[in-house]
Amino acid sequence: MRIVLFGAPGSGKGTQASILEKEFGAVHISTGDTLREAVAKGTEVGLQAKSYMDRGELVPDEVVIAIAKEKLASVGNNGFVLDGFPRTVAQAEALDDALLELQKPLDAVINLRVDEEELVRRLSGRRVCPKCGEPYHVDSKPPKSPGKCDICGADLIQREDDKPDAIRNRLRVYQEQTAPVLEYYRRKGLLRDIEAAGGIDEITRRIKASLGVQ
Protein backbone atom coordinates (compact mmCIF):
# COMPACT_ATOMS: atom_id res chain seq x y z
CA MET A 1 0.00 0.00 0.00
CA ARG A 2 1.41 3.40 -1.04
CA ILE A 3 -0.14 6.25 0.93
CA VAL A 4 0.34 9.92 1.71
CA LEU A 5 -1.02 10.80 5.17
CA PHE A 6 -2.23 14.29 6.05
CA GLY A 7 -3.42 15.53 9.42
CA ALA A 8 -3.33 18.73 11.43
CA PRO A 9 -1.32 18.91 14.67
CA GLY A 10 -3.19 16.84 17.25
CA SER A 11 -5.09 14.75 14.68
CA GLY A 12 -3.29 11.51 15.63
CA LYS A 13 -1.38 11.31 12.36
CA GLY A 14 1.77 9.88 13.95
CA THR A 15 -0.22 7.18 15.76
CA GLN A 16 -2.08 6.15 12.60
CA ALA A 17 1.11 6.20 10.51
CA SER A 18 2.71 3.72 12.94
CA ILE A 19 -0.37 1.46 12.84
CA LEU A 20 -0.56 1.52 9.02
CA GLU A 21 3.16 0.73 8.86
CA LYS A 22 2.54 -2.48 10.83
CA GLU A 23 -0.81 -3.35 9.22
CA PHE A 24 0.46 -3.15 5.63
CA GLY A 25 4.16 -3.95 6.14
CA ALA A 26 4.83 -0.46 4.79
CA VAL A 27 7.72 1.87 5.53
CA HIS A 28 6.79 5.02 7.47
CA ILE A 29 8.65 7.86 5.76
CA SER A 30 8.75 11.10 7.74
CA THR A 31 10.34 13.77 5.55
CA GLY A 32 12.01 15.48 8.50
CA ASP A 33 13.57 12.21 9.69
CA THR A 34 14.57 11.27 6.13
CA LEU A 35 16.24 14.65 5.65
CA ARG A 36 18.22 14.28 8.89
CA GLU A 37 19.15 10.70 7.95
CA ALA A 38 20.50 11.79 4.55
CA VAL A 39 22.53 14.56 6.21
CA ALA A 40 23.92 12.16 8.83
CA LYS A 41 24.90 9.59 6.17
CA GLY A 42 26.59 12.29 4.08
CA THR A 43 24.86 11.26 0.84
CA GLU A 44 25.20 13.60 -2.12
CA VAL A 45 21.73 15.09 -1.68
CA GLY A 46 22.20 15.04 2.10
CA LEU A 47 25.28 17.24 1.75
CA GLN A 48 23.34 19.58 -0.54
CA ALA A 49 20.60 19.86 2.08
CA LYS A 50 23.18 20.43 4.85
CA SER A 51 24.69 23.37 2.97
CA TYR A 52 21.31 25.14 3.05
CA MET A 53 20.55 24.15 6.63
CA ASP A 54 23.96 25.39 7.83
CA ARG A 55 23.14 28.79 6.33
CA GLY A 56 19.75 28.81 8.04
CA GLU A 57 17.94 28.62 4.70
CA LEU A 58 14.98 26.46 3.66
CA VAL A 59 16.01 23.37 1.73
CA PRO A 60 14.76 23.86 -1.87
CA ASP A 61 12.01 21.66 -3.29
CA GLU A 62 14.33 19.94 -5.75
CA VAL A 63 16.67 18.80 -2.96
CA VAL A 64 13.78 17.62 -0.74
CA ILE A 65 12.32 15.73 -3.71
CA ALA A 66 15.70 14.12 -4.46
CA ILE A 67 16.01 12.97 -0.83
CA ALA A 68 12.44 11.65 -0.80
CA LYS A 69 13.03 9.85 -4.10
CA GLU A 70 16.23 8.29 -2.75
CA LYS A 71 14.31 7.01 0.29
CA LEU A 72 11.34 5.77 -1.79
CA ALA A 73 13.70 3.85 -4.08
CA SER A 74 15.30 2.18 -1.05
CA VAL A 75 12.07 0.58 0.23
CA GLY A 76 12.05 -1.96 -2.60
CA ASN A 77 8.73 -3.74 -3.04
CA ASN A 78 7.42 -2.64 0.34
CA GLY A 79 4.69 -0.06 0.47
CA PHE A 80 5.14 3.27 2.20
CA VAL A 81 3.31 5.85 4.28
CA LEU A 82 4.56 9.34 3.45
CA ASP A 83 4.19 11.69 6.41
CA GLY A 84 4.80 15.45 6.21
CA PHE A 85 5.27 15.54 2.46
CA PRO A 86 4.27 16.95 0.01
CA ARG A 87 3.60 20.39 1.50
CA THR A 88 2.94 22.31 -1.73
CA VAL A 89 1.31 21.58 -5.09
CA ALA A 90 4.73 21.90 -6.75
CA GLN A 91 6.07 19.20 -4.42
CA ALA A 92 3.01 17.02 -5.13
CA GLU A 93 3.59 17.30 -8.88
CA ALA A 94 7.29 16.51 -8.47
CA LEU A 95 6.42 13.54 -6.25
CA ASP A 96 4.06 12.22 -8.93
CA ASP A 97 6.87 12.42 -11.48
CA ALA A 98 9.32 10.66 -9.14
CA LEU A 99 6.83 7.88 -8.34
CA LEU A 100 6.05 7.42 -12.03
CA GLU A 101 9.76 6.97 -12.71
CA LEU A 102 10.02 4.48 -9.83
CA GLN A 103 6.81 2.74 -11.00
CA LYS A 104 5.30 3.23 -7.53
CA PRO A 105 2.14 5.33 -8.05
CA LEU A 106 0.09 6.36 -5.02
CA ASP A 107 -2.87 4.23 -3.97
CA ALA A 108 -4.51 6.89 -1.82
CA VAL A 109 -4.11 10.13 0.10
CA ILE A 110 -5.59 9.98 3.61
CA ASN A 111 -6.71 13.24 5.23
CA LEU A 112 -7.48 12.96 8.96
CA ARG A 113 -10.12 15.54 9.84
CA VAL A 114 -10.78 16.73 13.39
CA ASP A 115 -12.89 19.69 14.57
CA GLU A 116 -10.71 22.69 15.47
CA GLU A 117 -12.04 22.94 19.04
CA GLU A 118 -11.22 19.28 19.63
CA LEU A 119 -7.68 19.83 18.32
CA VAL A 120 -7.29 22.85 20.62
CA ARG A 121 -8.53 20.73 23.55
CA ARG A 122 -6.10 17.91 22.76
CA LEU A 123 -3.06 20.12 22.25
CA SER A 124 -3.72 22.62 25.05
CA GLY A 125 -3.91 19.74 27.52
CA ARG A 126 -0.27 18.86 27.02
CA ARG A 127 2.19 19.48 29.84
CA VAL A 128 5.91 18.77 30.10
CA CYS A 129 8.53 18.56 32.81
CA PRO A 130 11.14 21.30 32.25
CA LYS A 131 13.81 19.28 34.10
CA CYS A 132 13.57 15.74 32.73
CA GLY A 133 11.36 16.29 29.66
CA GLU A 134 8.67 13.74 30.65
CA PRO A 135 5.43 14.53 28.74
CA TYR A 136 1.93 14.52 30.28
CA HIS A 137 -1.65 15.31 29.29
CA VAL A 138 -4.31 16.60 31.66
CA ASP A 139 -6.83 14.05 30.29
CA SER A 140 -5.02 11.08 28.81
CA LYS A 141 -1.82 11.03 30.92
CA PRO A 142 -2.23 13.13 34.06
CA PRO A 143 0.55 13.16 36.69
CA LYS A 144 -0.11 11.33 39.98
CA SER A 145 0.15 14.65 41.86
CA PRO A 146 -1.49 17.61 40.05
CA GLY A 147 1.10 19.82 38.37
CA LYS A 148 4.08 17.73 39.52
CA CYS A 149 6.34 15.41 37.51
CA ASP A 150 6.04 11.77 38.57
CA ILE A 151 9.74 11.19 37.90
CA CYS A 152 11.58 14.17 39.40
CA GLY A 153 8.89 16.17 41.20
CA ALA A 154 9.43 19.39 39.24
CA ASP A 155 6.53 21.74 38.46
CA LEU A 156 5.07 20.93 35.04
CA ILE A 157 4.79 23.66 32.42
CA GLN A 158 2.65 24.34 29.37
CA ARG A 159 4.76 25.26 26.35
CA GLU A 160 3.93 28.55 24.63
CA ASP A 161 3.02 26.80 21.39
CA ASP A 162 0.54 24.60 23.31
CA LYS A 163 -1.53 27.59 24.45
CA PRO A 164 -4.92 28.01 22.69
CA ASP A 165 -4.10 31.18 20.69
CA ALA A 166 -0.83 29.72 19.43
CA ILE A 167 -2.57 26.43 18.56
CA ARG A 168 -5.28 28.21 16.55
CA ASN A 169 -2.59 30.10 14.64
CA ARG A 170 -0.73 26.84 13.89
CA LEU A 171 -3.97 25.29 12.65
CA ARG A 172 -4.71 28.28 10.39
CA VAL A 173 -1.23 28.04 8.86
CA TYR A 174 -1.66 24.29 8.36
CA GLN A 175 -5.02 24.70 6.61
CA GLU A 176 -3.69 27.47 4.36
CA GLN A 177 -0.67 25.37 3.37
CA THR A 178 -2.44 22.06 2.83
CA ALA A 179 -5.77 23.14 1.29
CA PRO A 180 -4.33 23.49 -2.27
CA VAL A 181 -2.48 20.16 -1.98
CA LEU A 182 -5.60 18.34 -0.79
CA GLU A 183 -7.60 19.84 -3.67
CA TYR A 184 -4.88 18.68 -6.08
CA TYR A 185 -5.29 15.09 -4.87
CA ARG A 186 -9.08 15.40 -4.76
CA ARG A 187 -9.10 16.26 -8.48
CA LYS A 188 -6.96 13.17 -9.13
CA GLY A 189 -9.50 10.99 -7.28
CA LEU A 190 -6.98 9.91 -4.63
CA LEU A 191 -8.20 11.83 -1.57
CA ARG A 192 -9.97 10.02 1.29
CA ASP A 193 -11.35 12.32 4.00
CA ILE A 194 -11.46 10.43 7.30
CA GLU A 195 -13.21 11.68 10.44
CA ALA A 196 -10.51 11.30 13.08
CA ALA A 197 -12.59 11.80 16.23
CA GLY A 198 -13.12 8.80 18.48
CA GLY A 199 -11.00 5.84 19.49
CA ILE A 200 -7.74 4.93 17.77
CA ASP A 201 -9.00 1.52 16.61
CA GLU A 202 -12.18 3.01 15.16
CA ILE A 203 -10.20 5.59 13.17
CA THR A 204 -7.94 2.82 11.85
CA ARG A 205 -11.04 0.88 10.75
CA ARG A 206 -12.33 3.94 8.90
CA ILE A 207 -9.00 4.34 7.09
CA LYS A 208 -8.91 0.67 6.11
CA ALA A 209 -12.53 0.78 4.93
CA SER A 210 -11.71 3.79 2.73
CA LEU A 211 -8.89 1.73 1.21
CA GLY A 212 -11.16 -1.25 0.61
CA VAL A 213 -9.34 -3.54 3.04
CA GLN A 214 -10.46 -5.27 6.23
C-alpha positions as CSV (number, residue, x, y, z in Angstrom):
1,M,0.0,0.0,0.0
2,R,1.4,3.4,-1.0
3,I,-0.1,6.2,0.9
4,V,0.3,9.9,1.7
5,L,-1.0,10.8,5.2
6,F,-2.2,14.3,6.0
7,G,-3.4,15.5,9.4
8,A,-3.3,18.7,11.4
9,P,-1.3,18.9,14.7
10,G,-3.2,16.8,17.2
11,S,-5.1,14.7,14.7
12,G,-3.3,11.5,15.6
13,K,-1.4,11.3,12.4
14,G,1.8,9.9,13.9
15,T,-0.2,7.2,15.8
16,Q,-2.1,6.1,12.6
17,A,1.1,6.2,10.5
18,S,2.7,3.7,12.9
19,I,-0.4,1.5,12.8
20,L,-0.6,1.5,9.0
21,E,3.2,0.7,8.9
22,K,2.5,-2.5,10.8
23,E,-0.8,-3.4,9.2
24,F,0.5,-3.2,5.6
25,G,4.2,-3.9,6.1
26,A,4.8,-0.5,4.8
27,V,7.7,1.9,5.5
28,H,6.8,5.0,7.5
29,I,8.7,7.9,5.8
30,S,8.7,11.1,7.7
31,T,10.3,13.8,5.6
32,G,12.0,15.5,8.5
33,D,13.6,12.2,9.7
34,T,14.6,11.3,6.1
35,L,16.2,14.6,5.6
36,R,18.2,14.3,8.9
37,E,19.1,10.7,8.0
38,A,20.5,11.8,4.5
39,V,22.5,14.6,6.2
40,A,23.9,12.2,8.8
41,K,24.9,9.6,6.2
42,G,26.6,12.3,4.1
43,T,24.9,11.3,0.8
44,E,25.2,13.6,-2.1
45,V,21.7,15.1,-1.7
46,G,22.2,15.0,2.1
47,L,25.3,17.2,1.8
48,Q,23.3,19.6,-0.5
49,A,20.6,19.9,2.1
50,K,23.2,20.4,4.9
51,S,24.7,23.4,3.0
52,Y,21.3,25.1,3.0
53,M,20.6,24.1,6.6
54,D,24.0,25.4,7.8
55,R,23.1,28.8,6.3
56,G,19.8,28.8,8.0
57,E,17.9,28.6,4.7
58,L,15.0,26.5,3.7
59,V,16.0,23.4,1.7
60,P,14.8,23.9,-1.9
61,D,12.0,21.7,-3.3
62,E,14.3,19.9,-5.8
63,V,16.7,18.8,-3.0
64,V,13.8,17.6,-0.7
65,I,12.3,15.7,-3.7
66,A,15.7,14.1,-4.5
67,I,16.0,13.0,-0.8
68,A,12.4,11.7,-0.8
69,K,13.0,9.9,-4.1
70,E,16.2,8.3,-2.8
71,K,14.3,7.0,0.3
72,L,11.3,5.8,-1.8
73,A,13.7,3.8,-4.1
74,S,15.3,2.2,-1.0
75,V,12.1,0.6,0.2
76,G,12.1,-2.0,-2.6
77,N,8.7,-3.7,-3.0
78,N,7.4,-2.6,0.3
79,G,4.7,-0.1,0.5
80,F,5.1,3.3,2.2
81,V,3.3,5.8,4.3
82,L,4.6,9.3,3.5
83,D,4.2,11.7,6.4
84,G,4.8,15.5,6.2
85,F,5.3,15.5,2.5
86,P,4.3,17.0,0.0
87,R,3.6,20.4,1.5
88,T,2.9,22.3,-1.7
89,V,1.3,21.6,-5.1
90,A,4.7,21.9,-6.8
91,Q,6.1,19.2,-4.4
92,A,3.0,17.0,-5.1
93,E,3.6,17.3,-8.9
94,A,7.3,16.5,-8.5
95,L,6.4,13.5,-6.2
96,D,4.1,12.2,-8.9
97,D,6.9,12.4,-11.5
98,A,9.3,10.7,-9.1
99,L,6.8,7.9,-8.3
100,L,6.0,7.4,-12.0
101,E,9.8,7.0,-12.7
102,L,10.0,4.5,-9.8
103,Q,6.8,2.7,-11.0
104,K,5.3,3.2,-7.5
105,P,2.1,5.3,-8.0
106,L,0.1,6.4,-5.0
107,D,-2.9,4.2,-4.0
108,A,-4.5,6.9,-1.8
109,V,-4.1,10.1,0.1
110,I,-5.6,10.0,3.6
111,N,-6.7,13.2,5.2
112,L,-7.5,13.0,9.0
113,R,-10.1,15.5,9.8
114,V,-10.8,16.7,13.4
115,D,-12.9,19.7,14.6
116,E,-10.7,22.7,15.5
117,E,-12.0,22.9,19.0
118,E,-11.2,19.3,19.6
119,L,-7.7,19.8,18.3
120,V,-7.3,22.8,20.6
121,R,-8.5,20.7,23.6
122,R,-6.1,17.9,22.8
123,L,-3.1,20.1,22.2
124,S,-3.7,22.6,25.0
125,G,-3.9,19.7,27.5
126,R,-0.3,18.9,27.0
127,R,2.2,19.5,29.8
128,V,5.9,18.8,30.1
129,C,8.5,18.6,32.8
130,P,11.1,21.3,32.2
131,K,13.8,19.3,34.1
132,C,13.6,15.7,32.7
133,G,11.4,16.3,29.7
134,E,8.7,13.7,30.6
135,P,5.4,14.5,28.7
136,Y,1.9,14.5,30.3
137,H,-1.6,15.3,29.3
138,V,-4.3,16.6,31.7
139,D,-6.8,14.1,30.3
140,S,-5.0,11.1,28.8
141,K,-1.8,11.0,30.9
142,P,-2.2,13.1,34.1
143,P,0.5,13.2,36.7
144,K,-0.1,11.3,40.0
145,S,0.2,14.6,41.9
146,P,-1.5,17.6,40.1
147,G,1.1,19.8,38.4
148,K,4.1,17.7,39.5
149,C,6.3,15.4,37.5
150,D,6.0,11.8,38.6
151,I,9.7,11.2,37.9
152,C,11.6,14.2,39.4
153,G,8.9,16.2,41.2
154,A,9.4,19.4,39.2
155,D,6.5,21.7,38.5
156,L,5.1,20.9,35.0
157,I,4.8,23.7,32.4
158,Q,2.7,24.3,29.4
159,R,4.8,25.3,26.3
160,E,3.9,28.5,24.6
161,D,3.0,26.8,21.4
162,D,0.5,24.6,23.3
163,K,-1.5,27.6,24.4
164,P,-4.9,28.0,22.7
165,D,-4.1,31.2,20.7
166,A,-0.8,29.7,19.4
167,I,-2.6,26.4,18.6
168,R,-5.3,28.2,16.5
169,N,-2.6,30.1,14.6
170,R,-0.7,26.8,13.9
171,L,-4.0,25.3,12.6
172,R,-4.7,28.3,10.4
173,V,-1.2,28.0,8.9
174,Y,-1.7,24.3,8.4
175,Q,-5.0,24.7,6.6
176,E,-3.7,27.5,4.4
177,Q,-0.7,25.4,3.4
178,T,-2.4,22.1,2.8
179,A,-5.8,23.1,1.3
180,P,-4.3,23.5,-2.3
181,V,-2.5,20.2,-2.0
182,L,-5.6,18.3,-0.8
183,E,-7.6,19.8,-3.7
184,Y,-4.9,18.7,-6.1
185,Y,-5.3,15.1,-4.9
186,R,-9.1,15.4,-4.8
187,R,-9.1,16.3,-8.5
188,K,-7.0,13.2,-9.1
189,G,-9.5,11.0,-7.3
190,L,-7.0,9.9,-4.6
191,L,-8.2,11.8,-1.6
192,R,-10.0,10.0,1.3
193,D,-11.4,12.3,4.0
194,I,-11.5,10.4,7.3
195,E,-13.2,11.7,10.4
196,A,-10.5,11.3,13.1
197,A,-12.6,11.8,16.2
198,G,-13.1,8.8,18.5
199,G,-11.0,5.8,19.5
200,I,-7.7,4.9,17.8
201,D,-9.0,1.5,16.6
202,E,-12.2,3.0,15.2
203,I,-10.2,5.6,13.2
204,T,-7.9,2.8,11.8
205,R,-11.0,0.9,10.8
206,R,-12.3,3.9,8.9
207,I,-9.0,4.3,7.1
208,K,-8.9,0.7,6.1
209,A,-12.5,0.8,4.9
210,S,-11.7,3.8,2.7
211,L,-8.9,1.7,1.2
212,G,-11.2,-1.3,0.6
213,V,-9.3,-3.5,3.0
214,Q,-10.5,-5.3,6.2
